[in-house]
Amino acid sequence: MSGHYLRYSDTVGSGVQWLGIIPTHWEIIQSRRLFAQRKERMRPGDEQLTASQKYGVIPQSEFMRLEDQKVMQVFIGADILKHVEPNDFVISMRSFQGGLEWCGYTGCVSSAYVGIIPVKHVVPGFFKYLFKSSPYIQALQRTSKLNRDGQALRFQNFAQVSLPHVPEEEQTQIAGFLDYETAKIDALIEKQQQLIALLKEKRQAVISHAVTKGLNPDAPMRDSGVEWLGEVPAHWTVAPLKRFIVLQRGHDLPAEARREGVFPIVSSAGPIGTHDEYRCKGPGIVTGRYGTIGEFYYAAEDFWPLNTALYSINGHRNHKRFLLYVLRSMKHLFVLNSLKSAVPGVDRNDVHGEHAAAPAQLREQCAIAGYLDDKMARFDDFATKAEGGIELLRERRTALISAAVTGKIDVRGWKAPESKTEAEVA
């Protein structure tokens, strides 16, 4: 933690591993004295809620909107659902990983969840942070011998973890401090994420321009006759993609045919061995028939596309890295073609007919590929720095929450800046 936060002047050992040293005026209390288990079944008209690590407990309709995905709703036997109220907390299937979720709605949750009701001496805003803090989550994990994802924790697990008894006025102050400080950090993270998104857009634009317009701004141009290509250099060839590449379906390699080797196999499970029968001469390009449609992997060495869900790409004597960028510029066409079937997947016969453009001379292809390699390296460097900044901000956020809710920093004298100028200075 940064040194500009004050520490409590009087502290004492709590006797609780996850809390460590606490202010002398804080006490340790059994969690059952602060919270009780809610055992009420759903009420008529209750809206179904979803407990998520990302959003807390929110309506299923809102969760589906935010995540753009369907959630299974209960219609038969709905009476087994459990009623919850605003400021309840919920032990969910993922609480083993990410702590308890705060509920801001009246409604009902899955019978697999456990509702926790504040009884007394509880400021929900304070415990909203405490129950998601790293020290508390680690303490919760120690209540069970199992360590698998999605482990079902019960109220008995919750009851085993003692809690700090903090004056309510101080709880309110800590909650306000964390609301303000985490909002600032979240805003900085959002800016970095926006930068990464802009870098991706710029990256794609640079690729598309180079592989459709070339590097010579004074080159004579002509209409390609293809909407997405627009004008191309007059000396370039415009033709169906199959004139430049052939998508070759990958192979399932029987276990008995596998052996150890030095060449990588491209598969969802990683390198597992080699076999000469299916060897592709590197360098090469691999893409998915299903799943990550429109993503292209460049293999610098010989490889095996070990899966019928993959395509390897034969380049017809064209420069491989130039073709890599041509294909990346055509991602939207691969995605569009994948939507023709009920299960999204790319049929090579569909994409082979899409048009692309390329200079006939390998030297020009090589120059474009080299130019793009340099540009992509710079974009990657910027993106890596932005991602590193996000990671540091998240670590700071986590550390700040943990320090505040366990009494390692004293924010009783803190007050929120009254103006934007004051906030910026802070």
C-alpha positions as CSV (number, residue, x, y, z in Angstrom):
1,M,0.0,0.0,0.0
2,S,1.1,3.6,-0.7
3,G,2.5,5.4,2.3
4,H,0.1,8.4,2.2
5,Y,-2.6,6.5,4.0
6,L,-2.6,6.8,7.8
7,R,-2.3,3.8,10.0
8,Y,-4.2,3.2,13.3
9,S,-2.1,4.4,16.2
10,D,-3.3,1.6,18.6
11,T,-3.4,-1.9,17.3
12,V,-3.6,-5.4,18.7
13,G,-3.3,-9.0,17.5
14,S,-6.8,-10.2,16.5
15,G,-6.1,-13.9,17.1
16,V,-7.7,-14.5,13.7
17,Q,-5.4,-15.5,10.9
18,W,-7.1,-13.7,8.1
19,L,-7.4,-10.4,9.9
20,G,-4.0,-10.3,11.7
21,I,-3.4,-7.0,13.6
22,I,-6.5,-4.8,14.0
23,P,-7.3,-1.5,15.7
24,T,-7.7,-1.9,19.5
25,H,-11.3,-0.6,19.4
26,W,-12.3,-3.3,16.9
27,E,-13.5,-6.6,18.2
28,I,-13.7,-10.1,16.9
29,I,-17.2,-11.6,16.8
30,Q,-18.8,-14.8,15.6
31,S,-20.4,-14.3,12.2
32,R,-23.7,-15.8,13.5
33,R,-24.1,-12.8,15.7
34,L,-24.0,-10.4,12.7
35,F,-25.8,-12.5,10.1
36,A,-28.4,-15.1,10.0
37,Q,-29.4,-17.5,7.2
38,R,-32.5,-16.6,5.2
39,K,-34.7,-19.7,4.7
40,E,-37.8,-18.2,3.2
41,R,-39.1,-19.7,0.0
42,M,-39.9,-17.5,-3.0
43,R,-42.9,-15.2,-2.7
44,P,-45.6,-14.9,-5.4
45,G,-44.4,-12.4,-8.1
46,D,-40.7,-12.7,-7.1
47,E,-38.4,-11.9,-10.0
48,Q,-35.7,-14.5,-10.7
49,L,-32.2,-13.2,-9.9
50,T,-28.7,-14.4,-10.8
51,A,-25.7,-14.3,-8.5
52,S,-22.6,-13.4,-10.5
53,Q,-19.0,-12.6,-9.5
54,K,-19.0,-9.7,-12.0
55,Y,-22.3,-8.0,-11.2
56,G,-23.4,-9.3,-7.8
57,V,-27.0,-10.4,-7.5
58,I,-29.1,-8.9,-10.3
59,P,-32.2,-9.8,-12.3
60,Q,-31.7,-12.6,-14.8
61,S,-33.0,-10.4,-17.6
62,E,-30.4,-7.8,-16.8
63,F,-27.6,-10.4,-16.6
64,M,-28.6,-11.8,-20.0
65,R,-28.6,-8.3,-21.5
66,L,-25.2,-7.5,-20.1
67,E,-23.6,-10.8,-21.1
68,D,-25.6,-11.3,-24.3
69,Q,-26.4,-14.9,-23.3
70,K,-29.3,-17.0,-22.2
71,V,-29.8,-18.2,-18.6
72,M,-32.0,-21.2,-17.7
73,Q,-35.1,-20.0,-15.9
74,V,-37.2,-22.1,-13.5
75,F,-40.9,-22.4,-14.3
76,I,-41.7,-25.9,-13.0
77,G,-41.1,-26.4,-9.3
78,A,-40.4,-22.7,-8.9
79,D,-41.5,-23.0,-5.2
80,I,-38.0,-24.4,-4.4
81,L,-36.5,-21.0,-5.2
82,K,-35.4,-18.9,-2.3
83,H,-36.6,-15.3,-1.5
84,V,-34.0,-12.6,-1.0
85,E,-34.2,-8.9,-0.1
86,P,-32.0,-5.8,-0.8
87,N,-28.9,-5.8,1.4
88,D,-28.9,-9.6,1.7
89,F,-25.7,-11.4,0.8
90,V,-25.7,-14.6,-1.2
91,I,-23.3,-17.6,-1.1
92,S,-23.2,-18.8,-4.7
93,M,-21.6,-21.6,-6.6
94,R,-18.6,-19.4,-7.2
95,S,-18.2,-18.0,-3.7
96,F,-15.3,-20.4,-3.1
97,Q,-13.4,-18.4,-5.7
98,G,-14.7,-14.9,-5.3
99,G,-16.5,-14.4,-2.0
100,L,-20.1,-13.5,-1.2
101,E,-22.4,-11.5,-3.5
102,W,-24.3,-8.4,-2.4
103,C,-28.0,-8.3,-3.4
104,G,-29.6,-5.0,-4.4
105,Y,-33.0,-6.4,-5.4
106,T,-36.1,-8.1,-4.0
107,G,-36.6,-11.4,-5.7
108,C,-35.6,-15.1,-5.6
109,V,-32.5,-17.1,-6.3
110,S,-31.6,-20.7,-7.0
111,S,-32.1,-23.3,-4.3
112,A,-28.4,-24.0,-4.7
113,Y,-27.6,-20.5,-3.2
114,V,-27.7,-19.5,0.5
115,G,-29.1,-16.2,1.5
116,I,-27.4,-14.3,4.4
117,I,-29.4,-11.7,6.4
118,P,-27.8,-8.8,8.3
119,V,-29.0,-9.0,11.9
120,K,-27.3,-6.1,13.7
121,H,-24.2,-3.9,13.7
122,V,-24.0,-4.3,9.9
123,V,-23.5,-1.6,7.3
124,P,-24.0,-3.5,4.0
125,G,-21.7,-1.2,2.1
126,F,-18.8,-2.2,4.3
127,F,-19.4,-5.9,4.2
128,K,-19.9,-5.7,0.4
129,Y,-16.2,-5.0,0.2
130,L,-15.2,-7.3,3.1
131,F,-16.9,-10.3,1.7
132,K,-15.1,-9.8,-1.7
133,S,-11.7,-9.1,-0.1
134,S,-8.8,-11.5,-0.7
135,P,-8.1,-12.3,3.0
136,Y,-11.7,-13.1,3.6
137,I,-12.0,-15.3,0.5
138,Q,-8.8,-17.2,1.6
139,A,-10.3,-17.7,5.0
140,L,-13.6,-19.0,3.5
141,Q,-11.6,-21.5,1.4
142,R,-9.9,-22.9,4.5
143,T,-13.3,-24.0,5.8
144,S,-13.3,-26.8,3.3
145,K,-10.9,-29.5,2.4
146,L,-12.0,-29.5,-1.3
147,N,-10.4,-27.1,-3.7
148,R,-12.3,-27.6,-7.0
149,D,-14.0,-24.9,-9.0
150,G,-17.6,-24.2,-8.2
151,Q,-17.6,-26.0,-4.9
152,A,-20.9,-25.6,-3.0
153,L,-20.2,-23.6,0.3
154,R,-23.0,-23.6,2.9
155,F,-23.9,-21.4,5.8
156,Q,-21.8,-23.7,8.0
157,N,-18.7,-22.6,6.1
158,F,-19.7,-19.0,6.5
159,A,-20.2,-19.5,10.2
160,Q,-16.7,-20.8,10.7
161,V,-15.1,-17.5,9.7
162,S,-15.1,-14.9,12.5
163,L,-15.6,-11.3,11.5
164,P,-14.5,-7.9,12.8
165,H,-17.0,-5.9,14.9
166,V,-16.4,-2.4,13.7
167,P,-18.4,0.7,14.9
168,E,-21.2,1.4,12.4
169,E,-20.1,5.0,11.8
170,E,-16.6,3.7,10.9
171,Q,-18.1,1.0,8.7
172,T,-20.0,3.8,6.8
173,Q,-16.8,5.8,6.5
174,I,-14.7,2.9,5.2
175,A,-17.5,2.1,2.7
176,G,-17.6,5.7,1.4
177,F,-13.9,5.8,1.1
178,L,-13.8,2.6,-0.9
179,D,-16.7,3.6,-3.1
180,Y,-14.8,6.8,-4.1
181,E,-11.3,5.3,-4.4
182,T,-12.4,2.1,-6.3
183,A,-14.5,4.3,-8.7
184,K,-11.4,6.3,-9.5
185,I,-9.4,3.1,-10.2
186,D,-12.2,1.6,-12.2
187,A,-12.3,4.7,-14.4
188,L,-8.6,4.4,-15.0
189,I,-9.0,0.8,-15.9
190,E,-11.8,1.7,-18.3
191,K,-9.6,4.2,-20.0
192,Q,-6.9,1.6,-20.5
193,Q,-9.5,-0.9,-21.9
194,Q,-10.7,1.8,-24.3
195,L,-7.1,2.4,-25.4
196,I,-6.7,-1.4,-26.1
197,A,-9.9,-1.4,-28.1
198,L,-8.8,1.6,-30.1
199,L,-5.4,-0.1,-30.7
200,K,-7.3,-3.2,-32.0
201,E,-9.3,-1.1,-34.4
202,K,-6.3,0.9,-35.6
203,R,-4.4,-2.4,-36.0
204,Q,-7.1,-3.8,-38.2
205,A,-7.3,-0.6,-40.2
206,V,-3.6,-0.6,-40.9
207,I,-3.7,-4.2,-42.0
208,S,-6.7,-3.6,-44.3
209,H,-5.2,-0.5,-45.9
210,A,-1.8,-2.2,-46.6
211,V,-3.2,-5.4,-48.1
212,T,-5.7,-3.5,-50.3
213,K,-3.9,-0.3,-51.2
214,G,-0.2,-1.3,-51.0
215,L,2.6,0.9,-49.7
216,N,3.0,3.3,-52.6
217,P,0.5,6.2,-52.2
218,D,1.3,7.3,-55.8
219,A,0.5,3.9,-57.4
220,P,-2.2,4.1,-60.1
221,M,-5.5,2.6,-58.8
222,R,-8.5,0.8,-60.3
223,D,-11.9,-0.3,-59.1
224,S,-11.6,-3.9,-57.9
225,G,-15.3,-4.5,-58.4
226,V,-15.5,-5.9,-54.9
227,E,-17.2,-3.8,-52.3
228,W,-15.0,-4.6,-49.3
229,L,-11.8,-4.1,-51.4
230,G,-12.7,-0.8,-53.1
231,E,-9.9,0.5,-55.2
232,V,-6.7,-1.5,-55.5
233,P,-3.4,-0.8,-57.2
234,A,-3.8,-1.2,-60.9
235,H,-1.1,-3.9,-61.3
236,W,-2.5,-6.1,-58.5
237,T,-4.5,-9.3,-59.2
238,V,-8.1,-9.5,-58.0
239,A,-9.4,-13.0,-57.8
240,P,-11.3,-15.6,-55.7
241,L,-9.4,-16.5,-52.5
242,K,-8.9,-20.0,-53.8
243,R,-6.4,-18.5,-56.4
244,F,-4.2,-17.5,-53.5
245,I,-4.8,-20.2,-50.9
246,V,-6.4,-23.5,-50.2
247,L,-7.9,-24.4,-46.8
248,Q,-6.9,-28.0,-45.9
249,R,-8.9,-29.7,-43.2
250,G,-6.9,-30.9,-40.2
251,H,-6.5,-34.5,-39.2
252,D,-7.5,-36.6,-36.2
253,L,-4.4,-38.5,-35.3
254,P,-5.0,-41.9,-33.7
255,A,-3.3,-42.4,-30.3
256,E,-1.4,-45.4,-31.6
257,A,0.1,-43.3,-34.4
258,R,1.5,-40.6,-32.1
259,R,5.1,-40.4,-31.2
260,E,7.5,-37.9,-29.6
261,G,9.1,-35.4,-31.9
262,V,10.4,-31.9,-32.3
263,F,7.7,-30.5,-34.5
264,P,4.6,-28.8,-32.8
265,I,1.1,-30.0,-33.3
266,V,-1.6,-27.3,-33.4
267,S,-4.5,-28.5,-31.3
268,S,-6.7,-27.3,-28.5
269,A,-4.8,-29.5,-26.1
270,G,-1.3,-28.2,-27.1
271,P,1.7,-30.2,-28.4
272,I,1.3,-33.9,-28.0
273,G,3.7,-35.5,-30.4
274,T,4.3,-35.8,-34.2
275,H,3.6,-38.0,-37.2
276,D,5.2,-37.7,-40.6
277,E,2.0,-38.6,-42.5
278,Y,0.2,-35.4,-41.5
279,R,3.2,-33.1,-41.4
280,C,2.7,-29.6,-42.8
281,K,5.8,-27.9,-44.1
282,G,6.4,-24.6,-42.2
283,P,6.0,-21.8,-42.1
284,G,2.2,-22.1,-42.2
285,I,-1.1,-20.6,-41.1
286,V,-3.9,-22.4,-39.2
287,T,-7.4,-21.2,-38.5
288,G,-10.5,-22.7,-37.0
289,R,-13.5,-24.3,-38.7
290,Y,-15.5,-23.8,-35.5
291,G,-15.0,-21.8,-32.3
292,T,-12.7,-18.8,-32.8
293,I,-13.8,-18.0,-36.4
294,G,-11.6,-15.6,-38.3
295,E,-8.6,-16.0,-36.0
296,F,-5.3,-17.0,-37.8
297,Y,-2.3,-18.5,-36.2
298,Y,1.1,-18.3,-37.8
299,A,3.4,-21.4,-37.3
300,A,7.0,-20.5,-38.1
301,E,8.2,-24.1,-38.1
302,D,6.8,-27.4,-39.5
303,F,3.5,-28.3,-37.7
304,W,0.6,-30.7,-37.6
305,P,-3.0,-29.3,-37.6
306,L,-4.2,-32.1,-35.3
307,N,-8.0,-31.7,-35.4
308,T,-10.7,-31.8,-38.0
309,A,-12.0,-28.6,-36.4
310,L,-8.9,-26.8,-37.9
311,Y,-7.8,-25.7,-41.3
312,S,-4.2,-25.4,-42.4
313,I,-3.6,-23.0,-45.3
314,N,-1.6,-23.7,-48.4
315,G,-0.3,-20.5,-49.9
316,H,0.3,-21.3,-53.6
317,R,3.8,-19.9,-53.6
318,N,2.7,-16.6,-52.2
319,H,4.5,-15.0,-49.2
320,K,3.1,-16.6,-46.1
321,R,3.1,-13.6,-43.8
322,F,1.5,-11.4,-46.5
323,L,-1.2,-14.0,-46.8
324,L,-1.6,-14.0,-43.0
325,Y,-2.4,-10.3,-43.1
326,V,-4.7,-10.7,-46.1
327,L,-6.7,-13.3,-44.2
328,R,-6.8,-11.2,-41.1
329,S,-8.2,-8.4,-43.2
330,M,-11.0,-10.8,-44.3
331,K,-12.0,-11.8,-40.8
332,H,-15.5,-10.3,-41.2
333,L,-16.1,-12.5,-44.3
334,F,-15.1,-15.7,-42.4
335,V,-17.5,-14.7,-39.6
336,L,-20.3,-13.9,-42.0
337,N,-19.9,-17.2,-43.8
338,S,-19.9,-19.1,-40.5
339,L,-23.4,-17.9,-39.8
340,K,-24.9,-19.8,-42.7
341,S,-25.4,-23.0,-40.6
342,A,-27.2,-23.7,-37.3
343,V,-23.8,-24.4,-35.7
344,P,-21.5,-21.5,-36.7
345,G,-18.6,-22.9,-38.7
346,V,-16.6,-22.1,-41.8
347,D,-17.2,-24.1,-44.9
348,R,-14.0,-23.8,-47.0
349,N,-16.1,-23.9,-50.2
350,D,-17.9,-20.7,-49.1
351,V,-14.7,-18.6,-48.3
352,H,-12.8,-19.9,-51.3
353,G,-15.1,-17.9,-53.4
354,E,-14.6,-14.6,-51.6
355,H,-12.3,-12.2,-53.5
356,A,-9.0,-10.9,-52.4
357,A,-6.2,-8.8,-54.0
358,A,-2.5,-9.3,-54.2
359,P,0.6,-8.1,-56.1
360,A,2.0,-10.7,-58.4
361,Q,5.6,-10.1,-57.3
362,L,6.8,-11.8,-54.1
363,R,9.1,-8.9,-53.5
364,E,6.2,-6.5,-53.1
365,Q,4.3,-9.0,-50.9
366,C,7.4,-9.3,-48.7
367,A,7.7,-5.6,-48.4
368,I,4.1,-5.2,-47.2
369,A,4.5,-8.1,-44.8
370,G,7.7,-6.5,-43.3
371,Y,6.0,-3.2,-43.0
372,L,3.1,-4.8,-41.2
373,D,5.3,-6.9,-39.0
374,D,6.9,-3.7,-37.7
375,K,3.6,-1.9,-37.2
376,M,2.1,-4.9,-35.4
377,A,5.1,-5.2,-33.1
378,R,4.5,-1.5,-32.1
379,F,0.8,-2.1,-31.5
380,D,1.6,-5.2,-29.4
381,D,4.1,-3.2,-27.3
382,F,1.5,-0.5,-26.6
383,A,-1.2,-3.1,-25.8
384,T,1.2,-5.0,-23.5
385,K,1.9,-1.8,-21.6
386,A,-1.8,-1.0,-21.3
387,E,-2.6,-4.5,-20.1
388,G,0.2,-4.3,-17.6
389,G,-1.2,-1.0,-16.4
390,I,-4.6,-2.6,-15.9
391,E,-3.1,-5.4,-14.0
392,L,-1.3,-3.0,-11.6
393,L,-4.5,-1.0,-11.1
394,R,-6.4,-4.2,-10.3
395,E,-3.7,-5.2,-7.8
396,R,-3.9,-1.7,-6.2
397,R,-7.7,-2.0,-6.0
398,T,-7.5,-5.4,-4.3
399,A,-4.8,-4.3,-1.9
400,L,-6.7,-1.1,-1.0
401,I,-9.9,-3.0,-0.2
402,S,-8.1,-5.6,1.9
403,A,-6.2,-2.9,3.8
404,A,-9.3,-0.9,4.6
405,V,-11.6,-3.7,5.7
406,T,-9.0,-5.4,7.9
407,G,-7.9,-2.2,9.7
408,K,-4.5,-1.7,8.1
409,I,-5.2,1.9,7.1
410,D,-7.2,4.5,9.1
411,V,-9.6,6.5,6.9
412,R,-11.8,7.9,9.7
413,G,-10.5,11.4,8.8
414,W,-11.0,11.0,5.1
415,K,-13.6,13.1,3.2
416,A,-14.6,13.0,-0.4
417,P,-13.3,16.0,-2.5
418,E,-16.1,18.6,-2.9
419,S,-15.1,19.6,-6.5
420,K,-13.7,18.1,-9.7
421,T,-10.6,20.2,-9.3
422,E,-10.0,19.0,-5.8
423,A,-10.7,15.4,-6.9
424,E,-8.1,15.6,-9.7
425,V,-5.5,17.0,-7.3
426,A,-6.2,14.2,-4.9
